[in-house]
Amino acid sequence: MSPTAIKCAGAPQKIMWLLEDTLRDLGRRAEASIEFWTPGGAMFGVKHYSDQLAALAASRDVNTVYQR
């Protein structure tokens, strides 16, 4: 049994990034607003990766909402 609510902490992001990439490939990214909501204080629990993901989110116009 997984010790967290989600077995893979990156799973919610995977589908978001796949959607973002697919919309970009189809030339329809500008028509969508993509948001990533998390009860945590960062994109990911490991700072090194979290910093990279936050930079990617900013560069790809993905709105992030933390600790709601």
N, CA, C and O atoms as a Tripos MOL2 file, in Angstrom:
@<TRIPOS>MOLECULE
protein
  272   271    68     0     0
PROTEIN
NO_CHARGES

@<TRIPOS>ATOM
      1 N           0.8470   -1.1810    0.0000 N.3       1 MET1
      2 CA          0.0000    0.0000    0.0000 C.3       1 MET1
      3 C           0.8870    1.2370    0.0000 C.2       1 MET1
      4 O           1.8650    1.3210    0.7430 O.2       1 MET1
      5 N           0.5400    2.1570   -0.8150 N.am      2 SER2
      6 CA          1.3040    3.3960   -0.9150 C.3       2 SER2
      7 C           1.1530    4.2320    0.3600 C.2       2 SER2
      8 O           0.0620    4.2830    0.9280 O.2       2 SER2
      9 N           2.2330    4.8910    0.8250 N.am      3 PRO3
     10 CA          2.1350    5.7020    2.0300 C.3       3 PRO3
     11 C           1.4870    7.0700    1.7820 C.2       3 PRO3
     12 O           1.2360    7.8170    2.7270 O.2       3 PRO3
     13 N           1.2190    7.3970    0.5190 N.am      4 THR4
     14 CA          0.6070    8.6870    0.1850 C.3       4 THR4
     15 C          -0.7130    8.4610   -0.5320 C.2       4 THR4
     16 O          -1.0400    7.3360   -0.9110 O.2       4 THR4
     17 N          -1.4640    9.5300   -0.7150 N.am      5 ALA5
     18 CA         -2.7670    9.4310   -1.3900 C.3       5 ALA5
     19 C          -2.6280    8.9990   -2.8420 C.2       5 ALA5
     20 O          -3.5250    8.3650   -3.3980 O.2       5 ALA5
     21 N          -1.5020    9.3430   -3.4500 N.am      6 ILE6
     22 CA         -1.2420    8.9820   -4.8450 C.3       6 ILE6
     23 C           0.0180    8.1280   -4.8620 C.2       6 ILE6
     24 O           1.0280    8.5030   -4.2660 O.2       6 ILE6
     25 N          -0.0290    7.0030   -5.5290 N.am      7 LYS7
     26 CA          1.1250    6.1130   -5.5550 C.3       7 LYS7
     27 C           2.3360    6.7960   -6.1860 C.2       7 LYS7
     28 O           3.4630    6.6200   -5.7230 O.2       7 LYS7
     29 N           2.1050    7.5740   -7.2400 N.am      8 CYS8
     30 CA          3.1900    8.2800   -7.9210 C.3       8 CYS8
     31 C           2.9240    9.7770   -7.8300 C.2       8 CYS8
     32 O           1.9470   10.2700   -8.3940 O.2       8 CYS8
     33 N           3.7730   10.4920   -7.1350 N.am      9 ALA9
     34 CA          3.5600   11.9330   -6.9380 C.3       9 ALA9
     35 C           3.5750   12.7130   -8.2480 C.2       9 ALA9
     36 O           2.9910   13.7940   -8.3300 O.2       9 ALA9
     37 N           4.2300   12.1810   -9.2610 N.am     10 GLY10
     38 CA          4.2960   12.8720  -10.5510 C.3      10 GLY10
     39 C           3.1160   12.5830  -11.4580 C.2      10 GLY10
     40 O           2.9740   13.2330  -12.4940 O.2      10 GLY10
     41 N           2.2650   11.6290  -11.1060 N.am     11 ALA11
     42 CA          1.1570   11.2240  -11.9740 C.3      11 ALA11
     43 C           0.2300   12.3760  -12.3700 C.2      11 ALA11
     44 O          -0.1050   12.4890  -13.5490 O.2      11 ALA11
     45 N          -0.1970   13.2320  -11.4420 N.am     12 PRO12
     46 CA         -1.0760   14.3300  -11.8520 C.3      12 PRO12
     47 C          -0.4080   15.2780  -12.8540 C.2      12 PRO12
     48 O          -1.0710   15.8470  -13.7200 O.2      12 PRO12
     49 N           0.8960   15.4350  -12.7240 N.am     13 GLN13
     50 CA          1.5930   16.3120  -13.6600 C.3      13 GLN13
     51 C           1.7610   15.6700  -15.0280 C.2      13 GLN13
     52 O           1.7230   16.3580  -16.0480 O.2      13 GLN13
     53 N           1.9450   14.3650  -15.0560 N.am     14 LYS14
     54 CA          2.1740   13.6900  -16.3330 C.3      14 LYS14
     55 C           1.0580   13.9730  -17.3150 C.2      14 LYS14
     56 O           1.3200   14.3230  -18.4650 O.2      14 LYS14
     57 N          -0.1850   13.8290  -16.8800 N.am     15 ILE15
     58 CA         -1.3000   14.0540  -17.7910 C.3      15 ILE15
     59 C          -1.3750   15.5240  -18.1920 C.2      15 ILE15
     60 O          -1.7210   15.8400  -19.3300 O.2      15 ILE15
     61 N          -1.0540   16.4240  -17.2600 N.am     16 MET16
     62 CA         -1.0810   17.8570  -17.5820 C.3      16 MET16
     63 C          -0.0510   18.1860  -18.6550 C.2      16 MET16
     64 O          -0.3600   18.8920  -19.6150 O.2      16 MET16
     65 N           1.1720   17.6790  -18.4980 N.am     17 TRP17
     66 CA          2.2190   17.9770  -19.4770 C.3      17 TRP17
     67 C           1.9300   17.3090  -20.8160 C.2      17 TRP17
     68 O           2.2450   17.8710  -21.8650 O.2      17 TRP17
     69 N           1.3330   16.1170  -20.7940 N.am     18 LEU18
     70 CA          0.9400   15.4700  -22.0550 C.3      18 LEU18
     71 C          -0.1170   16.2960  -22.7790 C.2      18 LEU18
     72 O          -0.0490   16.4700  -23.9960 O.2      18 LEU18
     73 N          -1.0910   16.8020  -22.0330 N.am     19 LEU19
     74 CA         -2.1180   17.6540  -22.6270 C.3      19 LEU19
     75 C          -1.4940   18.9240  -23.1950 C.2      19 LEU19
     76 O          -1.7970   19.3150  -24.3230 O.2      19 LEU19
     77 N          -0.6280   19.5660  -22.4250 N.am     20 GLU20
     78 CA          0.0010   20.8110  -22.8780 C.3      20 GLU20
     79 C           0.7740   20.5710  -24.1750 C.2      20 GLU20
     80 O           0.6840   21.3660  -25.1110 O.2      20 GLU20
     81 N           1.5150   19.4980  -24.2270 N.am     21 ASP21
     82 CA          2.3060   19.1710  -25.4150 C.3      21 ASP21
     83 C           1.4090   18.8480  -26.6170 C.2      21 ASP21
     84 O           1.6860   19.2710  -27.7390 O.2      21 ASP21
     85 N           0.3450   18.1030  -26.3700 N.am     22 THR22
     86 CA         -0.5760   17.7580  -27.4540 C.3      22 THR22
     87 C          -1.2490   19.0030  -28.0210 C.2      22 THR22
     88 O          -1.3430   19.1600  -29.2390 O.2      22 THR22
     89 N          -1.7140   19.8810  -27.1500 N.am     23 LEU23
     90 CA         -2.3300   21.1290  -27.6130 C.3      23 LEU23
     91 C          -1.3330   21.9720  -28.4040 C.2      23 LEU23
     92 O          -1.6930   22.5810  -29.4120 O.2      23 LEU23
     93 N          -0.0850   22.0100  -27.9510 N.am     24 ARG24
     94 CA          0.9580   22.7510  -28.6620 C.3      24 ARG24
     95 C           1.1710   22.1440  -30.0560 C.2      24 ARG24
     96 O           1.2610   22.8710  -31.0450 O.2      24 ARG24
     97 N           1.2520   20.8150  -30.1300 N.am     25 ASP25
     98 CA          1.4340   20.1280  -31.4220 C.3      25 ASP25
     99 C           0.2790   20.3970  -32.3810 C.2      25 ASP25
    100 O           0.4820   20.5050  -33.5900 O.2      25 ASP25
    101 N          -0.9300   20.5040  -31.8390 N.am     26 LEU26
    102 CA         -2.1100   20.7470  -32.6710 C.3      26 LEU26
    103 C          -2.3000   22.2210  -33.0170 C.2      26 LEU26
    104 O          -3.1980   22.5780  -33.7800 O.2      26 LEU26
    105 N          -1.4400   23.0800  -32.4450 N.am     27 GLY27
    106 CA         -1.5610   24.5150  -32.6930 C.3      27 GLY27
    107 C          -2.7370   25.1390  -31.9680 C.2      27 GLY27
    108 O          -3.2480   26.1750  -32.3910 O.2      27 GLY27
    109 N          -3.1740   24.5200  -30.8790 N.am     28 ARG28
    110 CA         -4.3520   25.0070  -30.1500 C.3      28 ARG28
    111 C          -4.0490   25.3920  -28.7160 C.2      28 ARG28
    112 O          -4.9660   25.6090  -27.9240 O.2      28 ARG28
    113 N          -2.7760   25.4790  -28.3750 N.am     29 ARG29
    114 CA         -2.3890   25.7830  -26.9920 C.3      29 ARG29
    115 C          -2.9220   27.1240  -26.5230 C.2      29 ARG29
    116 O          -3.3160   27.2630  -25.3650 O.2      29 ARG29
    117 N          -2.9400   28.1110  -27.4050 N.am     30 ALA30
    118 CA         -3.3900   29.4470  -27.0220 C.3      30 ALA30
    119 C          -4.8700   29.4780  -26.6390 C.2      30 ALA30
    120 O          -5.3210   30.4210  -25.9900 O.2      30 ALA30
    121 N          -5.6180   28.4630  -27.0340 N.am     31 GLU31
    122 CA         -7.0490   28.4080  -26.7450 C.3      31 GLU31
    123 C          -7.3510   27.8070  -25.3700 C.2      31 GLU31
    124 O          -8.5030   27.8040  -24.9360 O.2      31 GLU31
    125 N          -6.3340   27.3040  -24.6910 N.am     32 ALA32
    126 CA         -6.5590   26.6100  -23.4230 C.3      32 ALA32
    127 C          -5.8680   27.3060  -22.2610 C.2      32 ALA32
    128 O          -4.7850   27.8740  -22.4050 O.2      32 ALA32
    129 N          -6.5150   27.2470  -21.1150 N.am     33 SER33
    130 CA         -5.9150   27.7050  -19.8730 C.3      33 SER33
    131 C          -5.6050   26.4560  -19.0600 C.2      33 SER33
    132 O          -6.5080   25.6960  -18.7140 O.2      33 SER33
    133 N          -4.3310   26.2460  -18.7570 N.am     34 ILE34
    134 CA         -3.9410   25.0530  -18.0050 C.3      34 ILE34
    135 C          -3.4790   25.4830  -16.6210 C.2      34 ILE34
    136 O          -2.6670   26.3970  -16.4770 O.2      34 ILE34
    137 N          -4.0150   24.8060  -15.5990 N.am     35 GLU35
    138 CA         -3.6630   25.1010  -14.2180 C.3      35 GLU35
    139 C          -3.2490   23.8170  -13.5120 C.2      35 GLU35
    140 O          -3.7810   22.7420  -13.7890 O.2      35 GLU35
    141 N          -2.3020   23.9410  -12.6070 N.am     36 PHE36
    142 CA         -1.8930   22.8200  -11.7690 C.3      36 PHE36
    143 C          -2.1210   23.2080  -10.3210 C.2      36 PHE36
    144 O          -1.4490   24.0960   -9.7970 O.2      36 PHE36
    145 N          -3.0590   22.5490   -9.6800 N.am     37 TRP37
    146 CA         -3.4040   22.8040   -8.2780 C.3      37 TRP37
    147 C          -2.8340   21.6940   -7.4220 C.2      37 TRP37
    148 O          -2.9620   20.5160   -7.7570 O.2      37 TRP37
    149 N          -2.2050   22.0620   -6.3180 N.am     38 THR38
    150 CA         -1.6720   21.0650   -5.3940 C.3      38 THR38
    151 C          -1.7830   21.5750   -3.9580 C.2      38 THR38
    152 O          -1.6080   22.7690   -3.7150 O.2      38 THR38
    153 N          -2.0700   20.6960   -3.0120 N.am     39 PRO39
    154 CA         -2.1170   21.1280   -1.6190 C.3      39 PRO39
    155 C          -0.7280   21.3560   -1.0350 C.2      39 PRO39
    156 O          -0.6000   21.8880    0.0680 O.2      39 PRO39
    157 N           0.3020   20.9630   -1.7560 N.am     40 GLY40
    158 CA          1.6720   21.1680   -1.2960 C.3      40 GLY40
    159 C           2.1600   22.5750   -1.5820 C.2      40 GLY40
    160 O           1.4280   23.4020   -2.1260 O.2      40 GLY40
    161 N           3.3880   22.8350   -1.2160 N.am     41 GLY41
    162 CA          3.9480   24.1650   -1.3960 C.3      41 GLY41
    163 C           4.8300   24.3110   -2.6240 C.2      41 GLY41
    164 O           5.4670   25.3480   -2.8080 O.2      41 GLY41
    165 N           4.8750   23.2780   -3.4740 N.am     42 ALA42
    166 CA          5.7510   23.3080   -4.6440 C.3      42 ALA42
    167 C           5.2330   22.3250   -5.6940 C.2      42 ALA42
    168 O           4.3190   21.5420   -5.4370 O.2      42 ALA42
    169 N           5.8300   22.3830   -6.8650 N.am     43 MET43
    170 CA          5.4300   21.4910   -7.9590 C.3      43 MET43
    171 C           5.7580   20.0280   -7.6490 C.2      43 MET43
    172 O           5.0640   19.1220   -8.1120 O.2      43 MET43
    173 N           6.8080   19.8020   -6.8710 N.am     44 PHE44
    174 CA          7.2670   18.4350   -6.6000 C.3      44 PHE44
    175 C           7.9950   18.4400   -5.2600 C.2      44 PHE44
    176 O           8.4690   19.4870   -4.8200 O.2      44 PHE44
    177 N           8.0870   17.3150   -4.6220 N.am     45 GLY45
    178 CA          8.6860   17.2250   -3.2980 C.3      45 GLY45
    179 C          10.2020   17.3460   -3.2580 C.2      45 GLY45
    180 O          10.7660   17.6110   -2.1970 O.2      45 GLY45
    181 N          10.8710   17.1570   -4.3850 N.am     46 VAL46
    182 CA         12.3300   17.2660   -4.4520 C.3      46 VAL46
    183 C          12.6600   18.6210   -5.0620 C.2      46 VAL46
    184 O          12.3010   18.8920   -6.2080 O.2      46 VAL46
    185 N          13.3490   19.4810   -4.2950 N.am     47 LYS47
    186 CA         13.5730   20.8630   -4.7080 C.3      47 LYS47
    187 C          14.2010   20.9940   -6.0980 C.2      47 LYS47
    188 O          13.7580   21.8180   -6.8970 O.2      47 LYS47
    189 N          15.2080   20.2050   -6.3900 N.am     48 HIS48
    190 CA         15.8690   20.2990   -7.7010 C.3      48 HIS48
    191 C          14.8650   20.1420   -8.8360 C.2      48 HIS48
    192 O          14.8580   20.9300   -9.7810 O.2      48 HIS48
    193 N          14.0250   19.1290   -8.7410 N.am     49 TYR49
    194 CA         13.0300   18.8810   -9.7870 C.3      49 TYR49
    195 C          11.9080   19.9040   -9.7340 C.2      49 TYR49
    196 O          11.4010   20.3340  -10.7700 O.2      49 TYR49
    197 N          11.5270   20.2890   -8.5360 N.am     50 SER50
    198 CA         10.4800   21.2790   -8.3860 C.3      50 SER50
    199 C          10.8660   22.5990   -9.0460 C.2      50 SER50
    200 O          10.0450   23.2230   -9.7180 O.2      50 SER50
    201 N          12.1060   23.0220   -8.8560 N.am     51 ASP51
    202 CA         12.5750   24.2670   -9.4760 C.3      51 ASP51
    203 C          12.5140   24.1780  -10.9960 C.2      51 ASP51
    204 O          12.1100   25.1300  -11.6640 O.2      51 ASP51
    205 N          12.9160   23.0340  -11.5400 N.am     52 GLN52
    206 CA         12.8870   22.8490  -12.9990 C.3      52 GLN52
    207 C          11.4450   22.8420  -13.5180 C.2      52 GLN52
    208 O          11.1520   23.4320  -14.5580 O.2      52 GLN52
    209 N          10.5620   22.1810  -12.7950 N.am     53 LEU53
    210 CA          9.1620   22.1200  -13.2110 C.3      53 LEU53
    211 C           8.4850   23.4850  -13.0970 C.2      53 LEU53
    212 O           7.6640   23.8370  -13.9440 O.2      53 LEU53
    213 N           8.8140   24.2460  -12.0740 N.am     54 ALA54
    214 CA          8.2510   25.5900  -11.9230 C.3      54 ALA54
    215 C           8.7060   26.4870  -13.0690 C.2      54 ALA54
    216 O           7.9200   27.2780  -13.5890 O.2      54 ALA54
    217 N           9.9650   26.3670  -13.4620 N.am     55 ALA55
    218 CA         10.4660   27.1480  -14.5940 C.3      55 ALA55
    219 C           9.7610   26.7350  -15.8860 C.2      55 ALA55
    220 O           9.4230   27.5860  -16.7080 O.2      55 ALA55
    221 N           9.5420   25.4490  -16.0640 N.am     56 LEU56
    222 CA          8.8430   24.9550  -17.2400 C.3      56 LEU56
    223 C           7.4020   25.4690  -17.2600 C.2      56 LEU56
    224 O           6.9010   25.8960  -18.3000 O.2      56 LEU56
    225 N           6.7500   25.4250  -16.1120 N.am     57 ALA57
    226 CA          5.3710   25.9220  -16.0120 C.3      57 ALA57
    227 C           5.3090   27.3990  -16.3990 C.2      57 ALA57
    228 O           4.4160   27.8100  -17.1400 O.2      57 ALA57
    229 N           6.2410   28.1880  -15.9050 N.am     58 ALA58
    230 CA          6.2640   29.6170  -16.2280 C.3      58 ALA58
    231 C           6.4950   29.8390  -17.7230 C.2      58 ALA58
    232 O           5.8510   30.6940  -18.3320 O.2      58 ALA58
    233 N           7.4040   29.0780  -18.3090 N.am     59 SER59
    234 CA          7.7130   29.2740  -19.7270 C.3      59 SER59
    235 C           6.5920   28.8010  -20.6460 C.2      59 SER59
    236 O           6.4890   29.2490  -21.7880 O.2      59 SER59
    237 N           5.7520   27.8940  -20.1460 N.am     60 ARG60
    238 CA          4.6710   27.3520  -20.9800 C.3      60 ARG60
    239 C           3.2930   27.8690  -20.5620 C.2      60 ARG60
    240 O           2.2680   27.3160  -20.9590 O.2      60 ARG60
    241 N           3.2810   28.9340  -19.7570 N.am     61 ASP61
    242 CA          2.0450   29.5760  -19.3420 C.3      61 ASP61
    243 C           1.0820   28.6200  -18.6270 C.2      61 ASP61
    244 O          -0.1200   28.6120  -18.8950 O.2      61 ASP61
    245 N           1.6360   27.8190  -17.7140 N.am     62 VAL62
    246 CA          0.8260   26.9420  -16.8750 C.3      62 VAL62
    247 C           0.7280   27.6090  -15.5100 C.2      62 VAL62
    248 O           1.7360   27.8210  -14.8350 O.2      62 VAL62
    249 N          -0.4960   27.9360  -15.1120 N.am     63 ASN63
    250 CA         -0.7130   28.5910  -13.8290 C.3      63 ASN63
    251 C          -0.6190   27.5530  -12.7120 C.2      63 ASN63
    252 O          -1.2310   26.4890  -12.8040 O.2      63 ASN63
    253 N           0.1310   27.8490  -11.6770 N.am     64 THR64
    254 CA          0.2820   26.9340  -10.5520 C.3      64 THR64
    255 C          -0.3690   27.5460   -9.3110 C.2      64 THR64
    256 O          -0.2140   28.7350   -9.0330 O.2      64 THR64
    257 N          -1.0940   26.7170   -8.5790 N.am     65 VAL65
    258 CA         -1.7590   27.1390   -7.3550 C.3      65 VAL65
    259 C          -1.3380   26.1840   -6.2540 C.2      65 VAL65
    260 O          -1.5610   24.9770   -6.3480 O.2      65 VAL65
    261 N          -0.7240   26.7340   -5.1990 N.am     66 TYR66
    262 CA         -0.1960   25.9280   -4.0980 C.3      66 TYR66
    263 C          -0.9790   26.1500   -2.8170 C.2      66 TYR66
    264 O          -1.5810   27.2070   -2.6300 O.2      66 TYR66
    265 N          -0.9740   25.1650   -1.9390 N.am     67 GLN67
    266 CA         -1.5370   25.2100   -0.5770 C.3      67 GLN67
    267 C          -2.9200   25.8420   -0.5160 C.2      67 GLN67
    268 O          -3.1140   26.8430    0.1740 O.2      67 GLN67
    269 N          -3.8530   25.2840   -1.2100 N.am     68 ARG68
    270 CA         -5.2300   25.7770   -1.1840 C.3      68 ARG68
    271 C          -6.0010   25.1320   -0.1000 C.2      68 ARG68
    272 O          -7.1840   25.4250    0.0740 O.2      68 ARG68
@<TRIPOS>BOND
     1     1     2 1
     2     2     3 1
     3     3     4 2
     4     3     5 am
     5     5     6 1
     6     6     7 1
     7     7     8 2
     8     7     9 am
     9     9    10 1
    10    10    11 1
    11    11    12 2
    12    11    13 am
    13    13    14 1
    14    14    15 1
    15    15    16 2
    16    15    17 am
    17    17    18 1
    18    18    19 1
    19    19    20 2
    20    19    21 am
    21    21    22 1
    22    22    23 1
    23    23    24 2
    24    23    25 am
    25    25    26 1
    26    26    27 1
    27    27    28 2
    28    27    29 am
    29    29    30 1
    30    30    31 1
    31    31    32 2
    32    31    33 am
    33    33    34 1
    34    34    35 1
    35    35    36 2
    36    35    37 am
    37    37    38 1
    38    38    39 1
    39    39    40 2
    40    39    41 am
    41    41    42 1
    42    42    43 1
    43    43    44 2
    44    43    45 am
    45    45    46 1
    46    46    47 1
    47    47    48 2
    48    47    49 am
    49    49    50 1
    50    50    51 1
    51    51    52 2
    52    51    53 am
    53    53    54 1
    54    54    55 1
    55    55    56 2
    56    55    57 am
    57    57    58 1
    58    58    59 1
    59    59    60 2
    60    59    61 am
    61    61    62 1
    62    62    63 1
    63    63    64 2
    64    63    65 am
    65    65    66 1
    66    66    67 1
    67    67    68 2
    68    67    69 am
    69    69    70 1
    70    70    71 1
    71    71    72 2
    72    71    73 am
    73    73    74 1
    74    74    75 1
    75    75    76 2
    76    75    77 am
    77    77    78 1
    78    78    79 1
    79    79    80 2
    80    79    81 am
    81    81    82 1
    82    82    83 1
    83    83    84 2
    84    83    85 am
    85    85    86 1
    86    86    87 1
    87    87    88 2
    88    87    89 am
    89    89    90 1
    90    90    91 1
    91    91    92 2
    92    91    93 am
    93    93    94 1
    94    94    95 1
    95    95    96 2
    96    95    97 am
    97    97    98 1
    98    98    99 1
    99    99   100 2
   100    99   101 am
   101   101   102 1
   102   102   103 1
   103   103   104 2
   104   103   105 am
   105   105   106 1
   106   106   107 1
   107   107   108 2
   108   107   109 am
   109   109   110 1
   110   110   111 1
   111   111   112 2
   112   111   113 am
   113   113   114 1
   114   114   115 1
   115   115   116 2
   116   115   117 am
   117   117   118 1
   118   118   119 1
   119   119   120 2
   120   119   121 am
   121   121   122 1
   122   122   123 1
   123   123   124 2
   124   123   125 am
   125   125   126 1
   126   126   127 1
   127   127   128 2
   128   127   129 am
   129   129   130 1
   130   130   131 1
   131   131   132 2
   132   131   133 am
   133   133   134 1
   134   134   135 1
   135   135   136 2
   136   135   137 am
   137   137   138 1
   138   138   139 1
   139   139   140 2
   140   139   141 am
   141   141   142 1
   142   142   143 1
   143   143   144 2
   144   143   145 am
   145   145   146 1
   146   146   147 1
   147   147   148 2
   148   147   149 am
   149   149   150 1
   150   150   151 1
   151   151   152 2
   152   151   153 am
   153   153   154 1
   154   154   155 1
   155   155   156 2
   156   155   157 am
   157   157   158 1
   158   158   159 1
   159   159   160 2
   160   159   161 am
   161   161   162 1
   162   162   163 1
   163   163   164 2
   164   163   165 am
   165   165   166 1
   166   166   167 1
   167   167   168 2
   168   167   169 am
   169   169   170 1
   170   170   171 1
   171   171   172 2
   172   171   173 am
   173   173   174 1
   174   174   175 1
   175   175   176 2
   176   175   177 am
   177   177   178 1
   178   178   179 1
   179   179   180 2
   180   179   181 am
   181   181   182 1
   182   182   183 1
   183   183   184 2
   184   183   185 am
   185   185   186 1
   186   186   187 1
   187   187   188 2
   188   187   189 am
   189   189   190 1
   190   190   191 1
   191   191   192 2
   192   191   193 am
   193   193   194 1
   194   194   195 1
   195   195   196 2
   196   195   197 am
   197   197   198 1
   198   198   199 1
   199   199   200 2
   200   199   201 am
   201   201   202 1
   202   202   203 1
   203   203   204 2
   204   203   205 am
   205   205   206 1
   206   206   207 1
   207   207   208 2
   208   207   209 am
   209   209   210 1
   210   210   211 1
   211   211   212 2
   212   211   213 am
   213   213   214 1
   214   214   215 1
   215   215   216 2
   216   215   217 am
   217   217   218 1
   218   218   219 1
   219   219   220 2
   220   219   221 am
   221   221   222 1
   222   222   223 1
   223   223   224 2
   224   223   225 am
   225   225   226 1
   226   226   227 1
   227   227   228 2
   228   227   229 am
   229   229   230 1
   230   230   231 1
   231   231   232 2
   232   231   233 am
   233   233   234 1
   234   234   235 1
   235   235   236 2
   236   235   237 am
   237   237   238 1
   238   238   239 1
   239   239   240 2
   240   239   241 am
   241   241   242 1
   242   242   243 1
   243   243   244 2
   244   243   245 am
   245   245   246 1
   246   246   247 1
   247   247   248 2
   248   247   249 am
   249   249   250 1
   250   250   251 1
   251   251   252 2
   252   251   253 am
   253   253   254 1
   254   254   255 1
   255   255   256 2
   256   255   257 am
   257   257   258 1
   258   258   259 1
   259   259   260 2
   260   259   261 am
   261   261   262 1
   262   262   263 1
   263   263   264 2
   264   263   265 am
   265   265   266 1
   266   266   267 1
   267   267   268 2
   268   267   269 am
   269   269   270 1
   270   270   271 1
   271   271   272 2
@<TRIPOS>SUBSTRUCTURE
     1 MET1         2 RESIDUE 1 A MET
     2 SER2         6 RESIDUE 1 A SER
     3 PRO3        10 RESIDUE 1 A PRO
     4 THR4        14 RESIDUE 1 A THR
     5 ALA5        18 RESIDUE 1 A ALA
     6 ILE6        22 RESIDUE 1 A ILE
     7 LYS7        26 RESIDUE 1 A LYS
     8 CYS8        30 RESIDUE 1 A CYS
     9 ALA9        34 RESIDUE 1 A ALA
    10 GLY10       38 RESIDUE 1 A GLY
    11 ALA11       42 RESIDUE 1 A ALA
    12 PRO12       46 RESIDUE 1 A PRO
    13 GLN13       50 RESIDUE 1 A GLN
    14 LYS14       54 RESIDUE 1 A LYS
    15 ILE15       58 RESIDUE 1 A ILE
    16 MET16       62 RESIDUE 1 A MET
    17 TRP17       66 RESIDUE 1 A TRP
    18 LEU18       70 RESIDUE 1 A LEU
    19 LEU19       74 RESIDUE 1 A LEU
    20 GLU20       78 RESIDUE 1 A GLU
    21 ASP21       82 RESIDUE 1 A ASP
    22 THR22       86 RESIDUE 1 A THR
    23 LEU23       90 RESIDUE 1 A LEU
    24 ARG24       94 RESIDUE 1 A ARG
    25 ASP25       98 RESIDUE 1 A ASP
    26 LEU26      102 RESIDUE 1 A LEU
    27 GLY27      106 RESIDUE 1 A GLY
    28 ARG28      110 RESIDUE 1 A ARG
    29 ARG29      114 RESIDUE 1 A ARG
    30 ALA30      118 RESIDUE 1 A ALA
    31 GLU31      122 RESIDUE 1 A GLU
    32 ALA32      126 RESIDUE 1 A ALA
    33 SER33      130 RESIDUE 1 A SER
    34 ILE34      134 RESIDUE 1 A ILE
    35 GLU35      138 RESIDUE 1 A GLU
    36 PHE36      142 RESIDUE 1 A PHE
    37 TRP37      146 RESIDUE 1 A TRP
    38 THR38      150 RESIDUE 1 A THR
    39 PRO39      154 RESIDUE 1 A PRO
    40 GLY40      158 RESIDUE 1 A GLY
    41 GLY41      162 RESIDUE 1 A GLY
    42 ALA42      166 RESIDUE 1 A ALA
    43 MET43      170 RESIDUE 1 A MET
    44 PHE44      174 RESIDUE 1 A PHE
    45 GLY45      178 RESIDUE 1 A GLY
    46 VAL46      182 RESIDUE 1 A VAL
    47 LYS47      186 RESIDUE 1 A LYS
    48 HIS48      190 RESIDUE 1 A HIS
    49 TYR49      194 RESIDUE 1 A TYR
    50 SER50      198 RESIDUE 1 A SER
    51 ASP51      202 RESIDUE 1 A ASP
    52 GLN52      206 RESIDUE 1 A GLN
    53 LEU53      210 RESIDUE 1 A LEU
    54 ALA54      214 RESIDUE 1 A ALA
    55 ALA55      218 RESIDUE 1 A ALA
    56 LEU56      222 RESIDUE 1 A LEU
    57 ALA57      226 RESIDUE 1 A ALA
    58 ALA58      230 RESIDUE 1 A ALA
    59 SER59      234 RESIDUE 1 A SER
    60 ARG60      238 RESIDUE 1 A ARG
    61 ASP61      242 RESIDUE 1 A ASP
    62 VAL62      246 RESIDUE 1 A VAL
    63 ASN63      250 RESIDUE 1 A ASN
    64 THR64      254 RESIDUE 1 A THR
    65 VAL65      258 RESIDUE 1 A VAL
    66 TYR66      262 RESIDUE 1 A TYR
    67 GLN67      266 RESIDUE 1 A GLN
    68 ARG68      270 RESIDUE 1 A ARG
